[in-house]
């Protein structure tokens, strides 16, 4: 079975490459996924196949045919899941620290996706291919907390649209280094790839995307602060990069924090504690909250 998507180019996409337009409109996880569709002739502009370099024009009618996801090669594993909400369209999972979201080099088992394949069987959206079935958004391996999973393409597209429109609520809690001068604030600084270390992100105006993080102080300690942070955008490593940018890196962050890491934390002290969205089928607003995990509360006890 093939899923077909048809859309007309509006002003916000004029001049963009076709692979970017398809990635955004079809809720694909990456441009490489869109480029594969283009290479296979599955994307047509005004009825004509184009290359990935084509710049879209106002009113272009774009048709995309996404083939049914082939049989998943990633194995299902009976790994317990902390499910906080579930229905026929989606589920919200409370991911533990140290669990990788989807298989990648060096992590082909024990991931959230492996567990989801066992729990959901064949009921996962196929938009992001065999490696990331159902995954609408991600959180880092060493970040704990809530993540939403789509069981079908309909739910996936609607949820991804909410994220793009910034109507998807994602609130985190974190402990950061230093003393916070203001009880609340807004960090508005674009994020892109680090020019030297391509595995890192950084605040930059070159090849970047706008990024906005709101924070409020929960409790101040001698050398650390407990913050509540709300994402207005969702860039890779956004909170970690933004907090380091203003001089308050996330405690335990091995990449953006001090060279001397907090070993017993085993990574950054960052928890995705609240997620809110409109149900893709009913339109009802749903908000799910997760309590602070033990590693987080234990760290707060230590620094008190």
Buried (B, 14 or more C-beta within 10 A) or exposed (E): EEBEBEBEBEEEBBEBBBBBBBBBBBBBBEBEBBBBBBEEEBBBBEEEEBEBEBBBEEEBEBBBBBEEBEEBEBEBBEBEBEEBBBEEBBBBBBBBBEBBBBBEEEBBEBBBBBBBBEBBEEBBBBBBBBBBBBBBBBBBBBBBBBBBBBBBBBBBBBBBBBBBEEEBBBBBBBBBBBEBEEEEBEBEBBBBBEEEEEEBBBBBEEEBEEBBBBBEBBEBBEEBBBBBBBBBBBBBBBBBBBBBBBEBBBBBBBBBBEEEBBEEBBBBBBBBBBBBBBBBBEEEEBEBEBEBBEBBEEBBEEBE
